[in-house]
Amino acid sequence: MTRHGASRALFALVAGLALSLPARADSRVRIVRLSFAEGSVQMDRRDGRGFEQAFKNMPLAQGTRLATGPDGRAEVEFEEGSTIRLVPNTSLEFPEMGTRSSGGKFTTVNMEQGEAYFNIRRKDDNEFLLQVANQQILLAHSSDFRVEVNQGSLKLAVFHGELNVSGSGAAVTVKKNETLSLEAGDNRYFLARSVETGPYDAWNSEREHYIDQYAYSNSYSSYSPYSYGVSDLAYYGNFYTLAGYGPIWRPYYVSPYWHPFSDGAWVWYPGFGFT
């Protein structure tokens, strides 16, 4: 066989093998974190132990349920900086959470009861679905909104962005500075072109300001795709360069004799350094 013929045969073999390989399946291995927990916050990880007290920085995977008590508040942070904030007496579940074969993230949230703030940073390949009071809420763009659920009744206030709501009644689009109300057992929507101030709006704004100040304002979050949780790193310490190692995170107010790797578990994160 000539060299040209051998090359053609090899190309055909490789192409045939590539076509015969199975398509890469979606992955359900994805973890987000509980970035804030105050008061009574409980988590059910579907491991047979039921609800247990939750603490800041605990991981949340697919199937996890999260609930706050009368004095509880919690915040869930996603990889791209999106957050969900639960006020007292609120419960929700994450029935679907994974990564598509294309690399895009998909998240489904079931909100069962209470009040929560959703600050969702939508990217082209990512999908976010909220199921609440027999309604499905999809995001057309990045959106900030507040959801209240009380015995099947729904109130949805949009601070920024645009939401598409569909269910047993006609589909409706809720835009910035609009509030949608739906009573339990009634398929009619009531759309008000205003948003009332809620008792926890100030707390939501305070948490958002914290993230903006300590994450997006830092130079290392702008060039790194691993900006997950960077607000806490910036709040509690900063990075410096250590000869032989590169960027190292150092907590504030430590002894001048403090040395990295001397306490705790240290891991190298691309785009940041050792933390």
C-alpha positions as CSV (number, residue, x, y, z in Angstrom):
1,M,0.0,0.0,0.0
2,T,1.3,3.5,-0.8
3,R,1.9,6.1,1.9
4,H,-1.0,8.1,0.5
5,G,-3.3,5.0,0.6
6,A,-2.2,4.2,4.2
7,S,-2.9,7.7,5.3
8,R,-6.4,7.5,3.8
9,A,-7.0,4.2,5.5
10,L,-5.8,5.5,8.9
11,F,-8.0,8.6,8.6
12,A,-11.1,6.4,7.8
13,L,-10.3,4.1,10.7
14,V,-10.0,7.1,13.2
15,A,-13.1,8.7,11.8
16,G,-15.1,5.5,12.1
17,L,-14.0,5.0,15.7
18,A,-14.9,8.6,16.5
19,L,-18.4,8.1,15.1
20,S,-18.9,4.9,17.0
21,L,-18.1,6.4,20.3
22,P,-21.2,7.0,22.5
23,A,-22.2,10.6,23.0
24,R,-21.0,12.1,26.3
25,A,-23.9,12.0,28.8
26,D,-25.0,14.7,31.1
27,S,-23.4,14.7,34.5
28,R,-25.3,14.9,37.8
29,V,-22.1,15.4,39.8
30,R,-22.3,19.0,40.7
31,I,-22.0,20.8,44.0
32,V,-22.9,24.3,45.1
33,R,-22.3,25.7,48.6
34,L,-24.3,27.1,51.5
35,S,-22.5,30.5,51.6
36,F,-24.5,32.0,54.6
37,A,-26.3,30.4,57.5
38,E,-27.8,32.2,60.5
39,G,-30.1,30.9,63.1
40,S,-32.1,27.7,62.5
41,V,-31.1,26.3,59.1
42,Q,-31.5,22.6,58.3
43,M,-30.5,20.4,55.4
44,D,-31.8,17.0,54.3
45,R,-29.2,15.4,52.0
46,R,-31.4,12.4,51.3
47,D,-29.0,10.0,53.1
48,G,-31.7,8.5,55.4
49,R,-30.9,10.8,58.3
50,G,-33.5,13.4,57.6
51,F,-33.0,17.1,58.4
52,E,-29.8,18.1,60.3
53,Q,-28.4,21.4,61.4
54,A,-26.7,23.1,58.4
55,F,-23.6,25.3,58.7
56,K,-21.9,27.8,56.4
57,N,-19.8,26.3,53.5
58,M,-21.6,23.0,53.6
59,P,-22.0,21.5,50.0
60,L,-25.4,21.0,48.4
61,A,-25.8,18.4,45.7
62,Q,-28.8,17.2,43.6
63,G,-31.7,16.1,45.8
64,T,-30.8,18.3,48.8
65,R,-33.6,20.0,50.7
66,L,-33.0,23.2,52.6
67,A,-35.3,24.7,55.3
68,T,-35.1,27.7,57.7
69,G,-36.8,28.0,61.0
70,P,-38.5,31.1,62.7
71,D,-35.1,32.8,63.2
72,G,-33.2,31.3,60.2
73,R,-31.7,32.8,57.1
74,A,-29.6,31.1,54.5
75,E,-27.8,31.8,51.2
76,V,-26.9,29.3,48.4
77,E,-24.1,30.4,46.0
78,F,-23.7,28.9,42.6
79,E,-20.5,28.6,40.5
80,E,-21.1,31.7,38.3
81,G,-22.1,33.9,41.3
82,S,-25.9,33.4,41.3
83,T,-27.5,33.2,44.7
84,I,-30.7,32.1,46.4
85,R,-31.5,33.7,49.8
86,L,-34.0,32.1,52.2
87,V,-35.7,34.2,54.9
88,P,-37.3,32.6,58.0
89,N,-39.8,29.7,57.6
90,T,-38.8,28.9,54.1
91,S,-38.2,25.5,52.4
92,L,-37.0,24.5,49.0
93,E,-35.4,21.5,47.2
94,F,-32.9,21.0,44.4
95,P,-34.3,18.0,42.4
96,E,-32.1,18.5,39.4
97,M,-28.6,19.9,39.3
98,G,-25.9,18.9,36.9
99,T,-23.8,19.7,33.8
100,R,-24.7,19.1,30.2
101,S,-22.4,17.4,27.8
102,S,-21.9,20.8,26.2
103,G,-20.6,22.2,29.5
104,G,-23.7,24.2,30.4
105,K,-25.1,24.0,33.9
106,F,-28.7,23.1,34.6
107,T,-30.6,23.7,37.8
108,T,-34.2,23.0,38.9
109,V,-35.5,24.4,42.2
110,N,-38.8,23.5,43.9
111,M,-39.9,26.1,46.3
112,E,-42.3,24.7,48.8
113,Q,-43.1,27.4,51.3
114,G,-42.0,30.8,52.5
115,E,-40.1,33.7,50.9
116,A,-36.8,33.7,49.0
117,Y,-34.7,36.1,46.9
118,F,-33.3,34.8,43.6
119,N,-30.3,36.7,42.0
120,I,-29.6,34.6,38.9
121,R,-26.8,35.4,36.5
122,R,-27.9,33.6,33.4
123,K,-25.3,32.5,30.8
124,D,-26.1,31.3,27.3
125,D,-25.4,27.6,28.0
126,N,-27.0,27.5,31.5
127,E,-30.6,26.6,32.3
128,F,-32.5,27.6,35.5
129,L,-36.0,26.5,36.3
130,L,-38.0,27.4,39.3
131,Q,-41.1,25.4,40.1
132,V,-43.5,27.0,42.7
133,A,-47.2,26.8,43.4
134,N,-47.9,24.6,40.3
135,Q,-46.1,27.2,38.1
136,Q,-42.9,27.0,36.1
137,I,-40.7,30.1,36.0
138,L,-38.0,30.5,33.3
139,L,-35.5,33.3,33.0
140,A,-35.1,35.1,29.7
141,H,-32.1,37.1,31.0
142,S,-30.2,37.5,34.2
143,S,-32.8,38.5,36.8
144,D,-33.3,39.5,40.4
145,F,-36.6,38.7,42.0
146,R,-38.5,37.9,45.2
147,V,-40.9,34.9,45.6
148,E,-43.5,34.5,48.3
149,V,-45.4,31.2,48.7
150,N,-48.2,30.8,51.2
151,Q,-50.4,27.7,51.2
152,G,-50.3,27.6,47.4
153,S,-50.7,31.3,46.8
154,L,-47.9,33.0,44.9
155,K,-46.5,36.5,44.7
156,L,-43.6,37.2,42.4
157,A,-41.8,40.6,42.3
158,V,-39.2,41.3,39.7
159,F,-36.5,43.9,40.7
160,H,-34.4,43.4,37.5
161,G,-34.7,41.3,34.4
162,E,-37.6,39.4,33.0
163,L,-39.4,36.1,33.8
164,N,-41.6,33.8,31.9
165,V,-44.3,32.1,34.0
166,S,-46.5,29.2,32.8
167,G,-48.8,26.8,34.5
168,S,-52.4,25.8,34.5
169,G,-53.4,29.2,33.1
170,A,-52.1,31.3,30.3
171,A,-48.4,32.0,30.1
172,V,-47.3,35.5,31.2
173,T,-44.1,37.6,31.1
174,V,-43.2,39.5,34.2
175,K,-40.8,42.4,33.7
176,K,-38.7,44.8,35.8
177,N,-40.7,46.6,38.6
178,E,-43.8,44.3,38.1
179,T,-45.5,42.0,40.6
180,L,-47.5,38.9,39.7
181,S,-50.0,37.5,42.2
182,L,-51.8,34.1,41.9
183,E,-54.3,32.8,44.5
184,A,-54.4,29.1,45.3
185,G,-57.1,27.3,43.2
186,D,-57.4,30.3,40.8
187,N,-55.9,30.2,37.3
188,R,-56.1,34.0,36.9
189,Y,-53.0,36.1,37.1
190,F,-53.0,39.6,38.6
191,L,-50.2,41.7,37.3
192,A,-49.3,45.0,39.1
193,R,-46.8,47.5,37.5
194,S,-45.1,48.1,40.8
195,V,-43.1,46.3,43.5
196,E,-43.8,46.8,47.2
197,T,-40.9,46.9,49.7
198,G,-40.5,43.6,51.6
199,P,-39.3,43.2,55.2
200,Y,-36.1,41.4,54.1
201,D,-35.2,43.6,51.1
202,A,-32.6,45.4,53.1
203,W,-30.9,42.1,54.1
204,N,-30.9,40.9,50.5
205,S,-29.3,44.2,49.3
206,E,-26.8,44.0,52.1
207,R,-25.7,40.5,51.1
208,E,-25.6,41.5,47.4
209,H,-23.4,44.5,48.3
210,Y,-21.1,42.2,50.2
211,I,-20.6,40.0,47.2
212,D,-20.1,43.0,44.9
213,Q,-17.6,44.6,47.2
214,Y,-15.5,41.6,48.0
215,A,-15.7,39.5,44.9
216,Y,-16.3,41.5,41.7
217,S,-14.3,44.4,42.8
218,N,-11.1,42.3,43.2
219,S,-8.8,41.9,40.2
220,Y,-8.3,38.1,40.6
221,S,-12.0,37.5,40.2
222,S,-12.2,39.2,36.9
223,Y,-9.7,37.0,35.1
224,S,-10.4,33.7,36.8
225,P,-13.3,31.3,35.9
226,Y,-13.0,30.0,39.4
227,S,-14.6,33.0,41.2
228,Y,-16.9,30.7,43.3
229,G,-16.7,31.9,46.9
230,V,-14.1,34.6,46.3
231,S,-16.1,37.2,48.3
232,D,-15.3,35.3,51.5
233,L,-11.6,34.9,50.6
234,A,-11.4,38.7,50.0
235,Y,-13.3,39.5,53.2
236,Y,-11.2,37.3,55.5
237,G,-7.8,37.7,53.8
238,N,-5.8,38.5,50.7
239,F,-3.3,37.0,48.3
240,Y,0.4,37.6,48.2
241,T,3.3,36.0,46.3
242,L,5.5,33.5,48.0
243,A,8.8,32.6,46.4
244,G,8.7,29.1,45.0
245,Y,5.0,28.7,45.3
246,G,3.3,31.7,43.6
247,P,0.1,33.3,44.8
248,I,-0.8,32.3,48.4
249,W,-3.9,33.3,50.4
250,R,-3.2,34.8,53.8
251,P,-5.9,35.5,56.5
252,Y,-6.0,38.9,58.1
253,Y,-4.8,39.6,61.6
254,V,-2.5,36.5,61.9
255,S,0.8,36.4,63.8
256,P,3.9,37.8,61.9
257,Y,5.2,34.2,62.3
258,W,2.3,32.7,60.5
259,H,3.3,30.4,57.6
260,P,1.2,28.8,54.9
261,F,0.5,25.1,55.0
262,S,1.0,25.1,58.8
263,D,-2.7,24.8,59.7
264,G,-5.7,23.4,57.9
265,A,-6.0,21.9,54.4
266,W,-4.5,23.7,51.5
267,V,-5.4,23.3,47.9
268,W,-4.2,24.9,44.6
269,Y,-7.0,26.6,42.7
270,P,-6.2,27.6,39.1
271,G,-6.4,31.4,38.6
272,F,-6.0,32.1,42.3
273,G,-3.2,30.1,44.0
274,F,-3.0,28.1,47.2
275,T,-5.9,28.6,49.7
